[in-house]
Amino acid sequence: MMPVQWPRAPKGWQTTTKRLYDSAKKSGYAHWYQQTDIEQLRFNLEQVDLQLKSGRPMSAMMLQVVNALLSDLGFSESARRKANIELQHPEDNREEDAQVTHIAEYRDGLSGPAKQVG
């Protein structure tokens, strides 16, 4: 995994486009994005923004393509489930860590502390 930078959404973008971009940025799945994913997302959203600015409703075919492109980026929960990816709340992770720690403490208690022979 390489570090990534999330550029700000362009000032000229429609509110809806900015909200889509910001939601992706704040998503737990964003942890897995690489720079190419971010740039692909920005390109896709630029096309969405152009469509929104045109004032014409999005055709069913265009909407299907946009949804497919965003799904490829794990944009929705259903897309992540299809990819067998499940996000967990941070509290869940702390509980798992606590259980692992508890088991380690229990195991150490059975064998006693390590002693140096010398």
C-alpha positions as CSV (number, residue, x, y, z in Angstrom):
1,M,0.0,0.0,0.0
2,M,1.3,3.4,-1.0
3,P,0.3,6.6,0.8
4,V,-2.3,8.6,-1.1
5,Q,-3.5,12.2,-1.3
6,W,-7.1,13.2,-1.6
7,P,-7.2,16.5,-3.5
8,R,-10.1,18.8,-2.7
9,A,-13.1,18.5,-4.9
10,P,-13.0,21.2,-7.6
11,K,-14.9,24.4,-6.7
12,G,-17.0,24.3,-9.8
13,W,-18.5,20.9,-9.0
14,Q,-22.2,20.6,-8.3
15,T,-23.2,20.0,-4.6
16,T,-24.2,16.4,-5.4
17,T,-20.9,15.6,-7.0
18,K,-19.0,17.1,-4.1
19,R,-21.0,15.1,-1.6
20,L,-20.3,11.9,-3.6
21,Y,-16.6,12.6,-3.6
22,D,-16.5,13.5,0.1
23,S,-18.5,10.4,1.1
24,A,-16.0,8.2,-0.7
25,K,-13.1,10.0,1.1
26,K,-14.7,9.4,4.5
27,S,-15.7,5.8,3.8
28,G,-14.0,3.0,5.6
29,Y,-13.3,1.5,2.2
30,A,-11.1,4.6,1.4
31,H,-8.4,2.9,3.4
32,W,-7.9,0.5,0.5
33,Y,-7.8,3.1,-2.2
34,Q,-4.6,3.8,-4.1
35,Q,-3.9,7.0,-6.0
36,T,-5.1,5.5,-9.2
37,D,-8.4,4.7,-7.6
38,I,-8.8,8.3,-6.4
39,E,-8.0,9.6,-9.9
40,Q,-10.4,7.1,-11.4
41,L,-13.1,8.3,-9.0
42,R,-12.4,11.9,-9.8
43,F,-12.6,11.2,-13.5
44,N,-15.9,9.4,-13.1
45,L,-17.4,12.1,-10.9
46,E,-16.2,14.8,-13.4
47,Q,-18.4,13.0,-16.0
48,V,-21.3,12.9,-13.6
49,D,-20.8,16.6,-12.9
50,L,-20.8,17.5,-16.6
51,Q,-24.1,15.5,-16.9
52,L,-25.6,17.3,-13.9
53,K,-24.6,20.7,-15.3
54,S,-26.2,19.9,-18.6
55,G,-29.6,20.1,-17.0
56,R,-30.8,17.0,-18.8
57,P,-31.9,13.9,-16.9
58,M,-29.4,11.1,-16.9
59,S,-30.4,8.3,-19.3
60,A,-30.9,4.9,-17.9
61,M,-27.9,3.7,-19.8
62,M,-25.7,6.5,-18.5
63,L,-26.9,5.8,-15.0
64,Q,-26.1,2.2,-15.4
65,V,-22.6,3.0,-16.6
66,V,-22.0,5.4,-13.7
67,N,-23.2,2.9,-11.2
68,A,-20.9,0.2,-12.7
69,L,-17.9,2.5,-12.6
70,L,-18.5,3.5,-9.0
71,S,-19.2,-0.2,-8.0
72,D,-15.7,-1.1,-9.5
73,L,-14.3,1.3,-6.8
74,G,-16.3,-0.4,-4.0
75,F,-18.4,2.7,-3.7
76,S,-21.5,1.1,-2.1
77,E,-22.1,-1.5,0.5
78,S,-23.7,-3.8,-2.1
79,A,-20.5,-3.5,-4.3
80,R,-18.3,-4.4,-1.3
81,R,-20.5,-7.4,-0.4
82,K,-20.2,-8.7,-4.0
83,A,-16.4,-8.4,-3.5
84,N,-16.7,-10.3,-0.2
85,I,-15.5,-7.2,1.7
86,E,-17.1,-6.3,5.0
87,L,-16.3,-3.1,6.9
88,Q,-16.5,-3.3,10.7
89,H,-17.0,-0.5,13.2
90,P,-13.9,0.5,15.1
91,E,-15.6,-0.6,18.4
92,D,-15.8,-4.2,17.0
93,N,-12.0,-4.2,16.4
94,R,-11.3,-3.1,20.0
95,E,-13.5,-5.9,21.3
96,E,-11.5,-8.4,19.1
97,D,-8.2,-7.0,20.3
98,A,-9.4,-7.2,23.9
99,Q,-10.3,-10.8,23.5
100,V,-6.9,-11.6,22.0
101,T,-5.2,-9.8,24.9
102,H,-7.4,-11.7,27.4
103,I,-6.5,-15.0,25.9
104,A,-2.8,-14.1,25.9
105,E,-3.0,-13.1,29.6
106,Y,-4.8,-16.4,30.4
107,R,-2.1,-18.4,28.5
108,D,0.7,-16.6,30.4
109,G,-1.1,-17.3,33.7
110,L,-1.1,-21.0,33.0
111,S,2.5,-21.3,32.2
112,G,3.7,-18.6,34.7
113,P,6.1,-15.8,33.9
114,A,9.2,-16.7,32.0
115,K,12.2,-17.3,34.2
116,Q,15.8,-16.9,33.3
117,V,18.0,-19.9,34.0
118,G,21.5,-19.0,34.8
